[in-house]
Amino acid sequence: MQWKWFVYILECIDHSYYTGMTWKPDRRWIQHVGGLGSLYTSIHPPKEIVYLEKYEDIEMARRREKQIKGWTRVKKEKLMKGEWVKW
């Protein structure tokens, strides 16, 4: 199986989280670090990638990104720790 899309969570230096999706996580990380990844991460510089999920289908990745973005900080942290079921 070849993974084509990734949903990720970044922890920023101010300890906030940013959720996004990409097809090239390494390249996207460089964009975020350089201040070009998103408006949010240009204001809240990223510290590290703390979570990554893989998808074959762009629509599934989009739905998951939107779902996670709507979650509370506590729920995101449970997901990162493996305490929250993927679906």
N, C-alpha and C positions, 0 to 999 in steps of 0.2 A: 504494500500500500504506500502510495506516495502522498505525503502531506503537502498541501498547496497553500493553506491559510492558517494563520495563527492568531489567537486572541491572547492578549498579554495584560498583565498588571505591572505597572512601575511604582516603586516607592520613590517619592521625591525627597529632596533634602529637608523639607519642612515636615516630613512624615505623612504627607497626604498621599493619596493614591490616584493614579491615572490609568484608565482602561482603554485599550485600543486594539486594532487588528491590522495585520499586515501579511504579505506573502514572503517578505524577507526580513526576519527579525533582526539580524545583525545590522543590516543597512538602516532599518528603522531606528534602532538604538543610536546609531551614529547621528542620525537626523535629530533625535530628541536631545542628545548631549550638546549638539551644535546650536540648539535653539530654534531649529527649523522643523521639528516634528509636529508641533501643535502650539496653539496659542497658550494653552494651559502649561505645557512643559517649558515654554519660553519664559514664563513668569515663575514657575515652580520647577527649577532644574531637577532632573531625575538623578537618583542615587544608584538604583539597581533594578533589574528585572526580578520581580519576586514571584511571578506566576506565569505559566505558559500552557495553553491548550492547543492541540493540533486538529485541523479539519481538512477534509477533502473538498468540501463544498463551500463556496463563498456565502451563500444564503444562510447556511447553518452558522457560520462564523459571525455574520452580521447580527443574527438573532441573539447569539450568545453574548456578543459584545454589548448589545443594547440591554440585555437582561442584567448582566453584571453591573453596568453603569447605574442601574436603578436600585442596586442593593445598598444597604447600610455598610458602614465601615466594619462593624462587627461581623456581618455576614461574609464580606470579602475576606476578612482575616481567617474566618473558619474555613473558607474555600482553600486559601493558601496553605493552611495547616492540614488539609485533607479531612477536615471534620464536616464538610458539606458535600453532599452527593452532587455529581456533575449535572444531572438532569433531574 
